[in-house]
Amino acid sequence: MTVVQLTGKTHYQIIQLSDCHLLASIDGEYQGVKPGRYLQRAIRAIANCASPPDAIILSGDLSQDHSAESYQLLAHLLAPLRCPVLVLPGNHDDYQNLNWLAAQPPLLNATSLQLADWQLLLLDTKGETPAGYFGAARRDELAQRFACSSADHFWLFSHHHPLPVGSAIDKHGWQDAGPFWQLLATEPRVKGLAHGHCHHGYTRQHQAIQLVGCPASSVQFCQQDSWHTLDRGPMYCQWQFAANGQVSWQFITVSE
């Protein structure tokens, strides 16, 4: 496990971008929008904000067409940023292309961020189908990460949602999540889990653990049984982690 150390502060701002669904061309279309242009707008807003982030987490489904060119486009769009960028795989992503991407500055091939008394852990839930997979080997690895860490608090990031959210995406949700929740019940330092995949922002609690769904930088999914999308423009989640164990977040919509 590679850890990025960002210690020495009492307050940290982390940006979560998710479900970019890029195509080979920045003007390629997905669900009626141009996700490359939307992500470009989001990154410009992040780069130009008065309070720049300490790190950025990309929580999966970075590419829609699985092309090498889509990852090259992402690397180009991220290049102006001056903070570490960490990447999670989504069901649409390709490991070989992700490995290439993680070697392009400012991206880092890391699965953890250390923020004073917080440790943010990135979980790989990509499986052989679009649904989430977190089998015994991955659970054992996570248990070992808990055991080896002296952090006071954990926050987890994944691509897939570990509980149904009430929309069509649930058929591709986290499969057999029961053992995962049993593991979390043994680790009281876990305060929350943030994810992508569902393409809409929401919050709820389960087992005293806060769940936060990150809105997509591309399009949002309507909360109904059939597939429908909503164009709200590029969106992302802005996180604040404090050294006293406090955490807050807000869903950001990038204006024209």
HELIX and SHEET records of a PDB file:
HELIX    1   1 PRO A   35  ALA A   47  1                                  13    
HELIX    2   2 ALA A   68  LEU A   78  1                                  11    
HELIX    3   3 TYR A   95  LEU A  101  1                                   7    
HELIX    4   4 ALA A  136  CYS A  148  1                                  13    
HELIX    5   5 ALA A  168  HIS A  172  5                                   5    
HELIX    6   6 GLY A  178  LEU A  184  1                                   7    
SHEET    1   A 7 VAL A   3  GLN A   5  0                                        
SHEET    2   A 7 SER A 112  LEU A 115  1                                        
SHEET    3   A 7 TRP A 118  LEU A 122 -1                                        
SHEET    4   A 7 HIS A 153  SER A 158  1                                        
SHEET    5   A 7 VAL A 190  HIS A 195  1                                        
SHEET    6   A 7 ILE A 209  GLY A 213  1                                        
SHEET    7   A 7 TYR A 202  HIS A 206 -1                                        
SHEET    1   B 5 VAL A  85  LEU A  88  0                                        
SHEET    2   B 5 ALA A  55  SER A  59  1                                        
SHEET    3   B 5 HIS A  11  LEU A  17  1                                        
SHEET    4   B 5 MET A 235  ALA A 242 -1                                        
SHEET    5   B 5 VAL A 247  THR A 253 -1                                        
SHEET    1   C 2 GLN A 220  PHE A 221  0                                        
SHEET    2   C 2 THR A 229  LEU A 230 -1                                        
END                                                                             
